[in-house]
């Protein structure tokens, strides 16, 4: 091949790539705007200091309602991930789910996406939204690390806890390379087209997903995906903050849920999750069969039962005080 023909080929290839990138960018903008119109916020947007966080509460209210259940999702996930369990929890408790800054319907934040910063934002959200303690806090994966840090920062507000296959600060965290590369292409619409491969661990994109269609639409917006990348980028800092926080949960009721299906990592996970359960004198580990990391999706009954158990233990303790 002559030099001129090679140059011509490279020019054609560059034009083709540019055209595809432009088309992808237009597609991403149009699809994102369409999703925003189709799926408005189901809850409230509450100012936490120049930007707003989305929170949605349901269930009984009043002086006799008992503690409020606060739920925090895994890294790069939003409140819709609790969809399979919230309706049943709301039958016996006031339950609130929220979106961390930049995820779901929440505004993006200029601050670093570290666990300590998220704890500060959640505290401001609960105060500004008038959601009063005591709380039973339920955290999945990264959300479990966040809420343990919350209990360390504001111990008087946390009455009990449920950890759903929680992240452990002593276990190193690395996001998959394909995920990191995919998130970088968010403005070009590639994650929207190939989300199942970019976010392979999350059943949100499975054909048999129990999550609502709104989750799939919102989770592929550029704002959302860039925030996911920011949470991943700050993970080392977040894990370090978890290691330096106060560990003991005293005598607060605590249930730790661990899936058994990941046989390769199960021995290590069981050791770490047993350690988490030991942080309370009333802590216990429950092994959940027939599920992977997203227990709330695969076995919602296990999460609902755990929340009910801790909720009732807190209410009984309060009534006896």
ABEGO torsion letter per residue (X at the ends): XBAAAAAAAAAAAAAAAAAAAAAAAAAAAAAAAAAAAABBBABBBBBAGGBBBBBBBBEBBEAAAEBBBBBBBBBGBBAAAAAAAAAAAAAABBBBBBBBBGBEABBBBABBBBAAAAAAAAAAAAAAAGBBOBBBBBBBEAAAAAAAAAAAABAAABABBBBBGBBBAABBBBBBAAAAAAAAAAAAGAAAAAAAAABAABAAABAABABBAAAAAAAABAAAAAAAAAAAAAAAAAAAAAAABBABAEABBBBBBBBAABAAAAAAAAAAAAAAAAABAABBBBBBBGBBABAAAABAAAAAAAAAAAAAAAAAAAAAX
